[in-house]
């Protein structure tokens, strides 16, 4: 065998050896696991029952109206607070009003818990329209402590309305109509860190 053939045969053998070595680097143990992860948003669902709280005709100075309504949490998330937004319009029947009818309507809001009432606030309709009190607060109006509503909970609330007899002539309001719109704005609690490794 010539030296050329010997060298060629040696190179071929070496190349085959390197090829087998290279192919061997792809043989290894392996394992894999998959996880299924879910992020589901909760719901914030405030209910008001009944939807129409007051509908009264022939109101006169000195009259009082008491109405009970319920705020409920039908969602899956805690409600941090329920802010009451008040808007009203006055239909001045004779066009002779010199004052605001809303200043003559006193509004008192109370909780009805275990057959006992706890006052939340007392103000005029006019003043109420300039505020957004939390109806789930458990303390007085000027020093509110948020209580909120947990899922499935309800708060029984009593609203007292009084056409205040101020002892003066109030004829300008005869025949007038007062339209009051209440909007209840619920908000969630603050976000929390969930670091429970066993949470499913």
C-alpha positions as CSV (number, residue, x, y, z in Angstrom):
1,X,0.0,0.0,0.0
2,X,1.4,3.3,-1.0
3,X,1.9,6.1,1.5
4,X,-0.8,8.2,-0.2
5,X,-3.3,5.4,0.3
6,X,-2.3,4.9,4.0
7,X,-2.6,8.7,4.7
8,X,-6.0,8.8,2.9
9,X,-7.3,5.8,4.9
10,X,-6.0,7.3,8.1
11,X,-7.8,10.6,7.5
12,X,-11.0,8.8,6.6
13,X,-10.9,6.8,9.8
14,X,-10.2,9.9,11.8
15,X,-13.1,11.8,10.2
16,X,-15.4,8.9,10.9
17,X,-14.3,8.9,14.5
18,X,-14.9,12.6,14.9
19,X,-18.3,12.2,13.2
20,X,-19.4,9.5,15.7
21,X,-18.1,11.6,18.6
22,X,-20.0,14.6,17.4
23,X,-23.2,12.6,17.0
24,X,-22.8,11.3,20.5
25,X,-23.1,14.7,22.0
26,X,-26.9,14.8,21.1
27,X,-27.7,11.7,23.3
28,X,-28.7,12.9,26.8
29,X,-31.4,12.4,29.4
30,X,-34.3,14.8,29.3
31,X,-37.5,15.5,31.2
32,X,-40.2,18.3,31.1
33,X,-43.2,19.4,33.0
34,X,-46.0,21.8,32.1
35,X,-48.1,24.0,34.4
36,X,-51.6,25.4,33.8
37,X,-52.0,28.9,35.2
38,X,-55.2,30.9,35.4
39,X,-55.8,34.6,36.1
40,X,-59.5,35.2,36.6
41,X,-60.8,38.7,37.3
42,X,-63.4,39.1,40.1
43,X,-66.6,41.1,39.8
44,X,-67.8,44.2,41.6
45,X,-71.6,44.1,41.6
46,X,-73.5,46.6,43.8
47,X,-77.3,46.3,44.1
48,X,-79.8,48.8,45.4
49,X,-83.3,47.6,46.4
50,X,-85.7,49.2,45.7
51,X,-84.5,51.2,42.7
52,X,-87.0,54.0,43.4
53,X,-86.7,55.1,47.0
54,X,-89.0,58.0,47.3
55,X,-92.1,59.0,45.2
56,X,-94.4,61.4,47.2
57,X,-97.0,63.9,46.2
58,X,-98.7,66.7,48.0
59,X,-95.8,67.4,50.3
60,X,-96.2,70.3,52.8
61,X,-93.9,72.0,55.3
62,X,-93.5,69.8,58.4
63,X,-94.0,66.5,56.5
64,X,-91.5,63.7,57.0
65,X,-91.0,60.6,54.8
66,X,-89.1,57.5,56.0
67,X,-87.8,55.0,53.5
68,X,-85.7,51.9,53.9
69,X,-83.4,50.5,51.2
70,X,-80.7,47.9,50.9
71,X,-77.2,48.1,49.5
72,X,-76.0,44.6,48.5
73,X,-72.7,43.1,47.2
74,X,-73.7,40.5,44.6
75,X,-70.1,40.3,43.2
76,X,-67.1,38.2,44.2
77,X,-64.8,41.1,45.4
78,X,-65.0,43.1,48.6
79,X,-66.5,46.6,48.2
80,X,-64.4,49.2,50.0
81,X,-66.9,52.0,50.0
82,X,-70.1,53.2,48.4
83,X,-70.1,56.9,47.7
84,X,-73.4,58.6,47.3
85,X,-73.7,61.2,44.5
86,X,-76.7,63.5,44.7
87,X,-78.2,65.6,42.0
88,X,-81.6,67.3,42.0
89,X,-83.6,69.7,39.9
90,X,-86.5,72.0,41.0
91,X,-89.5,72.5,38.8
92,X,-90.6,76.0,39.8
93,X,-94.3,75.8,38.9
94,X,-95.0,79.5,39.2
95,X,-91.5,80.8,38.4
96,X,-91.5,82.8,41.7
97,X,-88.8,81.0,43.7
98,X,-86.3,83.3,45.4
99,X,-84.7,80.4,47.3
100,X,-83.5,76.9,46.6
101,X,-86.1,74.3,47.5
102,X,-83.3,71.9,48.3
103,X,-82.3,74.0,51.2
104,X,-85.7,73.3,52.8
105,X,-85.4,69.5,52.6
106,X,-83.5,67.8,55.5
107,X,-82.0,64.5,54.8
108,X,-81.0,62.0,57.6
109,X,-79.4,58.7,56.7
110,X,-79.3,55.9,59.3
111,X,-78.3,52.3,59.5
112,X,-80.9,49.8,60.5
113,X,-79.0,47.1,62.4
114,X,-80.5,44.6,64.9
115,X,-83.7,46.8,65.2
116,X,-81.5,49.8,66.2
117,X,-80.7,52.8,64.1
118,X,-77.3,54.5,63.9
119,X,-77.1,57.9,62.4
120,X,-74.7,58.3,59.5
121,X,-75.4,61.9,58.6
122,X,-77.9,64.7,58.8
123,X,-77.8,67.5,56.3
124,X,-79.9,69.4,53.8
125,X,-80.5,68.2,50.3
126,X,-78.6,71.2,49.0
127,X,-75.5,70.4,51.2
128,X,-75.8,66.7,50.3
129,X,-75.5,67.5,46.6
130,X,-72.1,69.1,47.4
131,X,-70.7,66.0,49.1
132,X,-70.1,62.3,48.3
133,X,-70.5,60.5,51.7
134,X,-69.6,56.8,52.1
135,X,-72.8,55.0,52.9
136,X,-70.9,52.0,54.3
137,X,-69.1,54.2,56.9
138,X,-69.6,53.0,60.5
139,X,-68.9,56.3,62.2
140,X,-70.4,59.8,62.1
141,X,-70.5,61.7,58.8
142,X,-67.6,64.1,59.8
143,X,-65.4,61.2,61.0
144,X,-66.0,58.3,58.7
145,X,-64.4,55.0,59.0
146,X,-64.8,52.8,55.9
147,X,-66.6,49.5,56.6
148,X,-67.5,48.3,53.1
149,X,-69.4,45.3,51.9
150,X,-68.1,41.8,51.6
151,X,-69.5,39.4,48.9
152,X,-73.1,38.4,49.9
153,X,-73.5,41.1,52.5
154,X,-76.3,43.7,52.6
155,X,-76.6,47.0,54.5
156,X,-80.1,48.1,55.5
157,X,-80.3,51.9,55.4
158,X,-83.0,54.3,56.3
159,X,-83.4,57.6,54.6
160,X,-85.5,60.3,56.3
161,X,-86.7,63.3,54.3
162,X,-88.3,66.3,55.9
163,X,-89.8,69.4,54.3
164,X,-88.6,71.7,57.1
165,X,-91.2,74.1,58.5
166,X,-89.0,77.1,59.2
167,X,-91.8,79.1,60.8
168,X,-91.8,81.5,57.9
169,X,-93.8,82.0,54.8
170,X,-92.9,79.3,52.2
171,X,-95.6,79.8,49.7
172,X,-93.1,80.1,46.8
173,X,-92.7,76.3,46.8
174,X,-96.5,75.6,46.4
175,X,-97.0,73.3,43.4
176,X,-93.2,72.9,42.8
177,X,-91.7,69.5,42.1
178,X,-88.3,68.2,43.3
179,X,-86.6,65.5,41.2
180,X,-83.8,63.8,43.2
181,X,-81.3,61.5,41.5
182,X,-79.1,59.3,43.7
183,X,-76.1,57.5,42.2
184,X,-74.3,54.9,44.3
185,X,-70.7,54.4,43.3
186,X,-69.0,51.3,44.6
187,X,-65.2,50.9,44.6
188,X,-62.9,47.9,45.3
189,X,-60.5,47.5,48.1
190,X,-56.8,48.0,47.4
191,X,-54.8,45.4,45.5
192,X,-53.0,42.8,47.6
193,X,-49.9,40.6,47.1
194,X,-50.8,36.9,46.7
195,X,-47.6,34.9,47.4
196,X,-49.2,31.6,48.6
197,X,-47.3,28.9,46.8
198,X,-50.1,26.4,47.5
199,X,-52.8,28.5,45.9
200,X,-54.6,26.5,43.3
